[in-house]
Amino acid sequence: MDKNIICMKWGTKFSSQYVNTLAAMVRRNLKQPYRFICFTDDDTGIESSVEIRPLPELQLDKKLPERGWRKLTILGNQLGDDIKGVGLFLDLDVLILDDLQPFFDCSGKFLIVQEWGFRDKIIGNSSVFRFEIGSHQDILDNFLANGEQIRNTHRNEQAYLSHAINQKGIIEYWDVGWCCSFKRHCLRSFPLCYFVPPRKPVGCKILIFHGNPNPDEVVNGWIGRYGLRAARPAKWINDILTPPK
């Protein structure tokens, strides 16, 4: 089985350092052979060890809010004739805490994070998902043909993706505890958050930063918009982002 770690960078939300940091975390946590591929519209500053591919085209109204729709292009069969096998997609704003091999070893045609706040609904969090490369062109084609209708019925890319994969009867979720939410599983409740650093979730392999804050924002401490969420500096987060040499 060919193993591919795939990420995407477009626009200015994330710098090239996020790609480099993700590549370094993967190197430390995946010992078997793999390819690390970044699809991007700007490769400035990305280290040479990362395979750079052009960002697949997707025509979207620039006035639309960012909802991750561009990630759907990863499902197409035009990623490149030499990219085959299995793809493990990782968002740039995740922290890898443990061995990634189990994400390739477990069975299933499509695996995704089960969205923590919607356990009773079929909604996955697409920060971490595994798929068979080239097997879901139909999902992308449907979006290209019916994008406006899909955007009206699904809030974002991951809601549509989960629905479409479920219709194929192949959606499965990662083992509970493998993928944790920084906001849900690490942040302390108010007012403790102002005095005690975020906890490191036991058994977590990939920590997901959805929404705010981003990983580099909590290294030196972070306070949310209304002050009810905050994070004291956490050494364990800093050690992951900048490991001791």
Buried (B, 14 or more C-beta within 10 A) or exposed (E): EEBBBBBBBBEEEBBBBBBBBBBBBBBEBBEEEBBBBBBBEBBEEBEEEBBBBEBBEBEEEEEEEEBBBBBBBBBBBEBEEEBBBBBBBBBBBBBBBEEBBEBBEEEEBBBBBBBBEEEEEBBBBBBBBBBBBBBBEEBBEBBBEEBEEBBEEBEBBBBBBBBBBBEEEBBBBBEEEBBBBBBEBBBBEEEEBEEEBBEBBEEBBBBBBBEEBBBBBBBEEBBBEEEEBBBBEBEEBBEBBEEEE
